[in-house]
C-alpha cells in the first residue's frame, strides 16, 4: 500500500481570503509555509478624532452610560423641546403627547442626572419650569447631529429614503 495523497482543488470563491488560499496551497504543495499569517498591527492614535484613546472598549461603555441617561425616546424629545425653550410641564406634555406619569418619570431622571433642573416660575410661584443645566446644554450638538442625520436618512414615517415610493 503506497501512501495516497489527496489533493483538493482550490475553489475560486470559496478560498477568497489569504489564509484559506495558503491552506489550500499547503495541501497541494507541502513546502509552503503553514504558519498562520501575522495579525495586522493595530493603528496607533485615538480611535475617534475628538476623544483620547482609552483601553479596550471604554468608548462603548461611555456611550452606554450616556444612553442610559438620555437614550430613550422621550428623554431625547424632552431635550429637543428644551432647546426650543419649552420649559413648563404642561407645554412639554401637550407638545409630546405623552402621559403625565411618563413625563414626570423622565423629568425626574433627567434631574437626578443633572441634565435638567426644576426651578420655580418667576411669574407664578405655583408652577415650575424645567430648564437645561450646563450638562444638558452640552448635549445640544449631539441632538442637532441626530436631527440632521434623520433629516438626511429618514422620511417622515421613519423609513430610509430608498424605501419611498
N, C-alpha and C positions, 0 to 999 in steps of 0.2 A: 504494500500500500504506500504509494507515494503521497507526499503532502500536497493537498489540493489548495490552491489559492482562490478565494472568492473575491472577485473584483466587481465592485459596484460602479456602474456607470454614473457619472455626475449628471444630475438633472439641472438644467439651467436656472429655472425659477426656484427650485427647492433649496438650492445652495447659494443664495444671493449674498449671504454675509461672508466676510473674510474667514471667520473661524470655521464655518461649515465647509467652505471650499478647501481649506487646509486639511480638515479631517478627511474629506473625500480623496484628496490628493495623497494623503498618507496611506490610505488603503491601496491605492494604485501604485505608489512609489514609496517603499519603506524607508528610503534615505531622507525623506522630507522631515524637517524639524517638527516634532509633535507637541512641543511645549505650547502652553496657552499664550495668546497674544498679551502683550503688556497692556495694563489698563491705561486709559488716557489720563494725562495729567490734568488735575482739576484746575480750572483757571484761577489765577490769583486775583485779589481785589474784591471789592464789595459786590454781592450779587445784584444789588439794586443801586442805581446811581445816587440816591439820596440817603441811603442807610449804611451804617458801618456794618461790616460783616461780623457776625457773632457765630458761635459754634453751632453746628448742626442745624436743627430745624427751628431755631429761635424766632426767625421771621414768621414762620407758620403759627407758632404759639402766640406771638404778639398780635397777629391778625385775628386769631381765635378769641383772644381776650377782648379786643376791640369789638368784634361782632357780638360777643356775649352782652355788651352794653347797648349797642345801637344797631345790631344786625337784624332785628325783627322788622316786619313790615310797618308796624305802627310807629315805632321809635324813629325810623328814618323819615316818615312822613311828618311827624311832630317836629323834627329838626328842620325839615324843609320849610314848613309853615312858620316856624320861629324865625328863620332867616328873613321871611317876608313880613315880619313884625306882628304876627298873630301871637298874642300873649295870654289872653283870657281863656279860662276853661271852656266856657260856652262857645266862644268863637272857634276854638280848636275842635270841639265836639261837632259843631254843625258843618265845618269845612271838611272834616274827615268822614263824617257819617259813622262814627264809632260809638259804642255804648259807653255810658258814664263810668261803669266799673272798670272797663278795659282801659279807657283813657287815664283814669286815676291811677291804676296799677303801673302803666307805662311812665307817667309823670313821676311817680314815687321812685321808680327805678332810676330814672334819669337824674333825679335829685340826689338819690343815695350815691350815685357815681360822680356827682359834681358836674354834670353836663348842663343842668338847668337848676335855677334856684327859684324859690317861691317867695315873692315879696308882696306886701300889702299894696293895693292900688292907692295911688295918691288921691284920687277923686272920691272913691267910695271905699271906706275902710272895711266894709263887709266883704269886699271882693279881693281876690288875689290875682297877681299876674305871674306867669311863668316865663322867666327871661333866661337867655343863654348866659352861662358863665364864660370865662376866657377859654376853658377847656371845651365848651360847646362851640364857641366861635371858631376854634381851631379846626373844627370838622367841616367848615364851610367849603374849602377847596375839594375835599373828598366828596361831599354831597353834590357839588356842582359838576365834578367829573363824572359821577354816576348819572346825573341828569343828562349830560351831553352824550354819554355812551348810549343811554336809552333812546335819545332823540335820533342818534345815528343808526342804531342797530335794531330797533324795535318799532313796530307800528302802534297805533292806539289800542289795539287789542292784545298787545304783549307778544306778538309774533315777529319773527325775523322778517325783514323787508322782502327777502326772496320768496316767502310763502304768500305774499299778497297776490290777489287775483286781478 
